[in-house]
Amino acid sequence: MWVLWGQARFPLTSLFTSSLVQEMITLHVAFKLSRCSDHHPDQKSLFGVFLMDPTIPVNERVDVAVLYRKQGDIATLCFPYKMKFRGQEIVFTELCLRHPTTQGRRMVHVFDMTDGVNDYRLEFDAEGLTWTLVATLEGRQ
């Protein structure tokens, strides 16, 4: 019996004694900010697994200006336009991913945004009506 990991095959019998498995487990991927990371060519990968997590955790409440459109698909009806973070105004150019999730009983909407250089993960708490900058991913100028 064989186990597949990306494009590689490993015999099941040798898999659990192999140090490669231990390395693969330690390489467990932290989140990658959706498809916006195309402009981060310095990230190395092994079988599609990122070797390091370049995200910077922030977890701070921020001010966000949001555009609500009357028509469009579900991904474009609500667009976080800009954010004020530590005195700096950041204008977003693209919504990369939006998905609702729950944290306990609270509904939270997660937005992965880019300003063309850096990527940002925002969360909107639908009950508390607050925005939180969860993490950033720095790009190249």
For each residue, the residues with C-beta under 8 A, 3 or more apart:
1: 11 12
2: 9 10 11 12
3: 9 10 11 12 15
4: 8 9
5: 8 10 24 47
6: 46 47 48 49
7: 47
8: 4 5 47
9: 2 3 4
10: 2 3 5 14 15 18 20 21
11: 1 2 3 14 15
12: 1 2 3 15 16
13:
14: 10 11 17 18
15: 3 10 11 12 18 21
16: 12 21
17: 14
18: 10 14 15 21 22
19: 22 23
20: 10 23 24
21: 10 15 16 18 24 25
22: 18 19 25 26
23: 19 20 26 27
24: 5 20 21 27 49
25: 21 22 28
26: 22 23
27: 23 24 46 49 50 51
28: 25 49
29: 32 49 50 53
30: 50 53 55
31: 53 55 121 135
32: 29 37 50
33: 36 37 55 96 112 119 120 121 135 137
34: 37 96 97 112 119
35: 38 96 97
36: 33 39 94 96 112 113 114 119 137
37: 32 33 34 40 43 119 137
38: 35
39: 36 117 139 140
40: 37 43 54 137 139 140
41:
42: 140
43: 37 40 50 51 52 54
44: 50 51 52
45: 48 49 50 51
46: 6 27 49 51
47: 5 6 7 8
48: 6 45
49: 6 24 27 28 29 45 46
50: 27 29 30 32 43 44 45 53
51: 27 43 44 45 46
52: 43 44
53: 29 30 31 50
54: 40 43 137 138
55: 30 31 33 121 135 136 137
56: 135 136 137 138
57: 134 135
58: 85 133 134 135 136
59: 132 133 134 135
60: 85 132 133
61: 130 131 132 133
62: 83 84 85 122 131 132 133
63: 83 84 131
64: 80 81 82 83 84 122 124 131
65: 80 81 82 83
66: 78 79 80 81
67: 78 79 80 81
68: 77 78 79
69: 72 76 77 78 79
70:
71:
72: 69 75 76 77
73: 76 77
74: 77 98
75: 72 95 98
76: 69 72 73 79 95
77: 68 69 72 73 74
78: 66 67 68 69 98 109
79: 66 67 68 69 76 92 95
80: 64 65 66 67 83 92 95 111 113 122 131
81: 64 65 66 67 91 92
82: 64 65 89 90 91 92
83: 62 63 64 65 80 89 90 92 120 122 131 133
84: 62 63 64 87 88 89 90
85: 58 60 62 88 90 133
86:
87: 84
88: 84 85
89: 82 83 84
90: 82 83 84 85 115 118 120
91: 81 82 115
92: 79 80 81 82 83 95 113 114 115 120
93: 114 115 116
94: 36 113 114 116
95: 75 76 79 80 92 98 111 112 113
96: 33 34 35 36 112 113 114 119
97: 34 35 110 111 112
98: 74 75 78 95 109 110 111 112
99: 109 110
100: 107 108 109 110
101: 107 108 109 110
102: 105 106 107 108
103: 106 108 125
104:
105: 102
106: 102 103 125 126 127 128
107: 100 101 102 125 126 127
108: 100 101 102 103 123 124 125 126
109: 78 98 99 100 101 123 124 126
110: 97 98 99 100 101 121 122 123 134
111: 80 95 97 98 121 122 123 124
112: 33 34 36 95 96 97 98 119 120 121 122
113: 36 80 92 94 95 96 119 120 121 122
114: 36 92 93 94 96 117 118 119 120
115: 90 91 92 93 118 120
116: 93 94
117: 39 114 138 139 140 141
118: 90 114 115 136 137 138 139
119: 33 34 36 37 96 112 113 114 136 137 139
120: 33 83 90 92 112 113 114 115 133 135 136 137
121: 31 33 55 110 111 112 113 133 134 135 136
122: 62 64 80 83 110 111 112 113 131 132 133 134
123: 108 109 110 111 131 132 134
124: 64 108 109 111 130 131
125: 103 106 107 108 128 129 130 131 132
126: 106 107 108 109 129
127: 106 107
128: 106 125
129: 125 126
130: 61 124 125
131: 61 62 63 64 80 83 122 123 124 125
132: 59 60 61 62 122 123 125
133: 58 59 60 61 62 83 85 120 121 122 136
134: 57 58 59 110 121 122 123
135: 31 33 55 56 57 58 59 120 121
136: 55 56 58 118 119 120 121 133
137: 33 36 37 40 54 55 56 118 119 120
138: 54 56 117 118
139: 39 40 117 118 119
140: 39 40 42 117
141: 117
